[in-house]
């Protein structure tokens, strides 16, 4: 299976486009809201009105994984929510370490949504002696020199990088060499790693620049 960086993913020999994969967490979020509001079933049309996605697109997306709907009934919300969680791998525990225990790293560690969705932060790492030894939501900040031993003794699924641009490439390479296969990259730099390492980039500055463009484009209309 390939990563989401412009490539396609295989599910039961079927090609799933990155665009579809990017929409899956949104389906999961909306279905979770419906479930909490005691909605038992929903049609693709009703779901499309809530998500601002066409009913046809919803049916096409879900058909990639089996469809899940019934003619004349629609979708059972609880069932579809649980199945979507399995597709996203949320029915298993995904251990995360965070490289960089500054403001952003601590904010991620304090996010309670992760535990609810099967993501378990098990360690933070930093070089700053003022941060080493402290705990964030009960999770210890370790000296980065302990990284190799920690990974060797823990099942680390994901490493989040909240590091300066200059530090991220080397740390990412070290993580890959240590066997970490998934990196959640918040550093404003493109990483060059082996093909078997999955990278999900979250470039905050690029996101705010996109918003700025849309604001100024609207002002010029």
Protein Blocks (a to p, Z undefined) as FASTA:
>chain_A
ZZfeopacdeehiacdfklmmmmmmmmmmmmmmmmnopabdcfklmmmmnopafklmmmm
mmmnnoopaehklpafklmmmmmmmmnopmbccddddehjafklmmmmmmmklmmnopac
fbdcdfbfklgopaeehiacddfklmmmmmmmpccfbdcddbdfklmmmmmmmmmmnopa
bdcdfbfcdddddfklccddddfklmmmmmmmmmmmmmmZZ
